[in-house]
Amino acid sequence: MKLKTVDESKAGEWKAVKKGRISIGGSGTTMLPAGTVLGNRYEILCVLTGEGRTLIYTARDINSGQLCSVKVLADCNEGVYKRFQREANIVSKLDHPGICRLLDCRLNQRTNPFIVMEHVIGQDLESYLTRVGPQPPEWAIPVFLQICDALSAAHGASVVHRNVKPSTVMLTGDIRKPLTKLLDFGLAKPFQEENSQVMELTEAGVAVGTLLYLSPEQCKGKAADARSDIFALGCLMYRTFTGKNAFQARNLPELIRKHSEKPQKISKANPNMQMSEKLEQIVFRCLDRNPGNRFQSMQELRRALAGDVPTRSRRPAVVATIVVFAIACVAAVAVFVMQKPPGS
């Protein structure tokens, strides 16, 4: 079977992996060949992506014939396995249409423990923004509202995502009015758990791209809560509107220094972006380095965003109203002239 990838730019890399020339994620992870059957049920079709010590495949459920996504853990140590196990436990408790569903879990296997997720057809927000560029409020806000709903459901289950970024948001359906699915709860934690040192994140294989969405409190090793996800969503919104990162840094110390500075205004970062001052204030409130100054819940943020949803039809509606009024006036004058007695 021919190897397929979602990101065609990585096709050469995956072929090199298949030939054994390189490894995934720098950890010696071995890619499973197409046709491999996991748990006597899931047939591997192609690889989707790889990060750290995990690989995600498109697979076919032999029993139902349905496609699914299988996240496989390989070359793991005890710490990595515990994080993988925690991800499965957390996702199994989440039931929301905006969160990718867990379908099956096989953690007791001696080799290649895996979890099975619903197969989501679409593209992630990062890929879309890279290809298309910054998006206007009328497209972006409905997307943000759906992300708020998904994260609100997670927070309602006492779970903080800790890895919100464009690549963990999948866009499905009509790209003009996409539906979203929140992915990757690999770094999620229950609220009640104590936060470990921030180095745990790098041990879990988080790339520099994730670093740019870390909240100031996470960078300092403090406990993350719902407001940390709100900060990350603020970074995502800034990236969507400007095409740039709110805080650009190459490493953790540099990012901590950047958090003491305010990002460039959206109107300056992207002069072509037209948005209300209120919407820009919403984004910057999310990006406040002090958690107490941010929105305190996803519901609160959602209400603020919903109150500033622009519509494409506002100007046409005004024009239509004026035209209808003008026609009515002309018709009234015509009726008056026709009813006027001759010679008067």
C-alpha positions in Angstrom: 0.0 0.0 0.0 1.3 3.4 -0.9 2.3 5.6 2.1 0.1 8.7 2.4 0.4 11.7 4.6 -1.8 14.6 5.5 1.1 17.1 5.2 2.5 16.6 1.8 5.6 18.7 2.7 6.6 15.8 5.0 6.1 13.1 2.4 9.9 12.8 1.9 10.5 12.5 5.6 7.9 9.7 6.0 9.5 7.8 3.1 12.9 8.1 4.7 11.4 6.7 7.9 9.9 3.8 6.0 13.3 3.0 4.6 14.8 3.2 8.0 17.1 6.2 7.4 15.7 8.4 10.2 13.5 8.2 13.3 10.4 10.1 14.4 10.6 12.7 17.1 14.3 12.1 17.8 13.4 9.2 20.1 14.1 6.2 17.8 10.4 5.6 17.3 9.7 2.9 14.7 6.9 3.4 12.3 4.5 0.5 11.9 4.1 -0.6 8.2 0.7 -0.4 6.5 -1.3 -3.6 7.0 -0.2 -4.1 10.6 -3.1 -5.1 12.8 -3.2 -3.8 16.4 -5.3 -5.5 19.1 -6.6 -8.0 16.5 -8.9 -5.2 15.3 -7.3 -2.1 13.9 -5.5 -2.3 10.6 -2.9 0.4 10.0 -3.5 2.3 6.7 -1.1 5.2 6.8 0.7 7.5 9.2 -0.7 11.0 10.0 1.8 12.6 12.2 4.4 12.0 14.8 5.5 13.9 17.9 7.8 12.8 20.7 7.4 9.2 21.4 4.0 8.8 19.8 2.8 8.2 16.2 -0.7 8.8 15.0 -2.1 6.6 12.2 -5.2 6.4 10.1 -6.5 2.9 10.6 -9.6 0.7 9.7 -11.7 -0.9 12.3 -11.9 -4.5 11.0 -15.1 -5.2 12.9 -17.1 -2.1 11.6 -15.1 -1.1 8.5 -15.0 2.5 9.8 -11.9 4.7 9.7 -10.3 5.8 13.0 -7.2 7.4 14.3 -4.8 5.3 16.4 -2.3 7.0 18.6 0.5 4.5 19.3 3.1 4.8 22.0 6.5 3.3 21.3 10.0 3.3 22.9 8.5 4.5 26.1 9.7 4.8 29.7 7.6 4.7 32.8 7.0 8.5 32.9 5.9 8.7 29.2 3.6 5.7 29.7 2.0 7.3 32.7 1.3 10.5 30.7 -0.1 8.4 27.9 -2.3 6.6 30.4 -3.5 9.8 31.9 -4.4 11.2 28.5 -6.6 8.1 27.9 -8.3 8.4 31.3 -9.0 12.1 30.8 -10.4 11.9 27.3 -12.6 9.0 28.2 -14.4 11.3 30.6 -15.0 14.1 28.1 -18.2 14.0 26.0 -18.6 17.0 23.8 -19.2 17.3 20.0 -16.2 19.8 19.8 -13.8 17.3 21.4 -12.3 14.3 19.5 -13.9 11.2 21.0 -12.1 8.2 22.5 -13.3 5.0 20.9 -11.0 2.4 22.4 -8.0 2.0 24.6 -5.4 -0.8 24.8 -2.8 0.2 27.4 -2.0 -3.3 28.7 -0.2 -4.4 25.6 3.5 -5.4 26.1 4.4 -3.6 22.9 2.8 -0.6 21.1 0.1 0.4 23.7 -2.4 2.6 21.8 -5.6 4.6 22.1 -8.2 4.8 19.3 -9.9 8.2 18.5 -12.6 9.1 16.1 -11.3 9.9 12.6 -11.7 13.6 11.8 -11.6 14.7 8.2 -10.3 18.2 7.7 -7.2 20.3 8.3 -5.8 21.8 11.4 -5.9 25.5 12.0 -2.2 25.9 11.9 -2.0 24.4 8.4 -4.9 26.5 7.2 -3.4 29.8 8.5 0.0 29.0 7.0 -1.6 28.3 3.7 -4.3 31.1 3.6 -3.0 33.7 6.0 -4.7 35.8 8.7 -8.5 35.5 8.9 -11.1 38.3 9.5 -13.4 38.4 12.5 -16.5 37.2 10.7 -14.7 33.9 9.9 -12.6 33.7 13.1 -15.0 34.5 15.9 -17.4 31.5 15.2 -14.3 29.3 15.3 -13.2 30.8 18.6 -16.7 30.4 20.1 -16.6 26.6 19.3 -13.2 26.3 20.9 -14.5 28.1 24.0 -17.4 25.6 24.1 -15.0 22.6 23.9 -12.7 24.0 26.5 -15.6 25.0 28.8 -16.7 21.3 28.7 -13.2 20.2 29.6 -13.0 22.7 32.4 -16.4 21.6 33.6 -14.9 18.1 34.0 -12.0 19.7 36.0 -9.5 19.2 33.1 -7.1 21.9 31.9 -5.8 21.2 28.3 -2.4 22.9 28.7 -1.6 22.6 25.0 -4.1 24.8 23.1 -2.6 26.0 19.8 -3.7 26.1 16.2 -2.4 22.6 15.4 -4.6 21.1 18.1 -7.8 22.6 16.5 -9.2 20.7 13.5 -11.4 22.4 11.0 -14.0 20.2 9.4 -16.9 20.6 6.9 -17.3 23.8 4.8 -14.1 25.8 5.4 -16.1 29.0 4.9 -18.1 28.1 8.1 -16.0 25.3 9.6 -16.9 23.1 12.6 -14.0 22.5 15.0 -12.7 19.6 16.9 -10.2 20.0 19.8 -7.4 17.4 19.7 -4.5 16.2 21.7 -5.1 16.0 25.5 -1.6 14.5 25.9 -0.5 17.3 28.3 -3.9 17.7 30.0 -4.2 17.5 33.7 -7.0 17.4 36.3 -7.2 20.7 38.2 -6.5 19.0 41.5 -3.1 17.6 40.4 -0.1 19.5 41.4 1.9 21.0 38.5 5.3 19.4 38.0 8.3 21.3 36.9 7.9 22.8 33.5 10.7 20.5 32.3 8.1 17.7 32.2 6.7 19.4 29.1 9.9 19.1 27.2 10.3 15.5 28.3 6.9 14.8 26.9 8.3 15.9 23.5 6.6 19.4 23.1 8.1 21.3 20.2 9.1 25.0 20.2 5.7 25.8 18.6 4.0 24.8 21.8 6.4 26.9 23.9 5.0 30.0 22.3 1.5 29.3 23.7 2.6 28.7 27.3 1.2 31.0 29.9 3.6 33.0 32.2 2.5 30.8 35.1 3.3 27.6 33.2 6.7 29.0 32.2 7.5 29.5 35.9 6.4 26.0 36.9 3.2 27.2 38.7 -0.1 25.4 38.6 -2.1 25.7 35.4 -5.9 26.3 35.5 -8.6 27.4 33.1 -7.0 30.9 32.8 -3.9 29.2 31.4 -6.0 27.8 28.5 -7.5 31.3 28.1 -4.0 32.7 27.7 -3.2 30.1 25.1 -6.5 30.8 23.3 -5.5 34.5 23.3 -2.2 33.6 21.6 -4.2 31.5 19.0 -6.6 34.5 18.3 -3.6 36.8 17.9 -2.0 34.4 15.4 -5.3 34.1 13.5 -5.7 37.8 13.1 -2.1 38.8 12.4 -0.3 35.7 11.1 2.3 36.3 13.8 3.0 35.0 17.3 2.0 37.2 20.2 5.3 36.3 21.9 8.1 35.3 19.7 10.9 33.4 21.5 13.5 30.7 20.9 13.6 29.3 24.4 12.0 29.4 27.8 14.1 32.2 29.4 13.5 34.4 26.4 9.8 33.7 26.5 9.6 34.7 30.1 11.3 38.0 29.3 8.8 38.6 26.4 5.9 38.1 28.7 6.9 41.3 30.5 6.2 43.2 27.3 2.9 43.8 25.6 2.5 42.3 22.1 2.3 44.7 19.2 -1.2 46.0 18.6 -3.1 43.9 16.1 -3.8 47.0 13.9 0.0 47.5 13.6 0.9 43.8 13.3 -1.6 43.5 10.5 -2.7 46.9 9.1 -5.1 45.1 6.7 -7.1 43.6 9.5 -10.3 45.5 10.3 -11.8 44.8 13.7 -13.5 46.7 16.5 -11.5 48.2 19.3 -13.6 46.0 21.7 -12.4 42.8 20.0 -8.8 43.8 20.2 -9.3 44.5 23.9 -10.8 41.0 24.3 -7.7 39.4 22.8 -5.3 41.5 24.9 -7.2 40.8 28.1 -6.6 37.0 27.4 -2.9 37.8 27.0 -2.5 39.6 30.3 0.4 38.1 32.2 -1.5 38.3 35.4 -4.2 35.4 35.5 -6.4 37.6 37.7 -6.7 40.2 35.0 -7.8 37.7 32.3 -11.3 36.4 31.7 -11.9 34.1 34.6 -13.7 31.4 32.7 -14.4 30.2 29.2 -18.0 31.1 29.6 -17.1 34.7 30.4 -14.8 34.9 27.3 -17.4 33.4 25.1 -20.0 36.0 26.2 -17.5 38.7 25.3 -16.7 37.3 21.9 -20.4 36.6 21.1 -21.2 40.2 21.8 -18.8 41.3 19.1 -19.6 39.0 16.2 -19.6 41.0 13.0 -21.8 39.9 10.1 -21.1 40.1 6.4 -24.7 41.0 5.8 -24.8 44.2 7.9 -23.8 46.6 5.1 -26.0 44.9 2.4 -28.9 44.9 4.9 -28.5 48.7 5.3 -28.3 49.2 1.6 -31.4 47.0 1.0 -33.3 49.0 3.6 -32.5 52.3 1.9 -33.4 50.9 -1.5 -36.7 49.5 -0.2 -37.5 52.9 1.4 -36.7 54.7 -1.8 -38.9 52.4 -3.9 -41.7 52.9 -1.4 -41.4 56.7 -1.6 -41.5 56.6 -5.4 -44.5 54.4 -5.4 -46.3 56.7 -3.0 -45.6 59.7 -5.2 -46.8 57.8 -8.2 -50.0 56.9 -6.5 -50.6 60.5 -5.4 -50.0 61.8 -8.9 -52.4 59.2 -10.4 -55.1 60.0 -7.9 -54.8 63.8 -8.4 -57.9 65.2 -10.3 -57.1 66.5 -13.8 -56.5 70.3 -14.0 -56.1 70.7 -10.3 
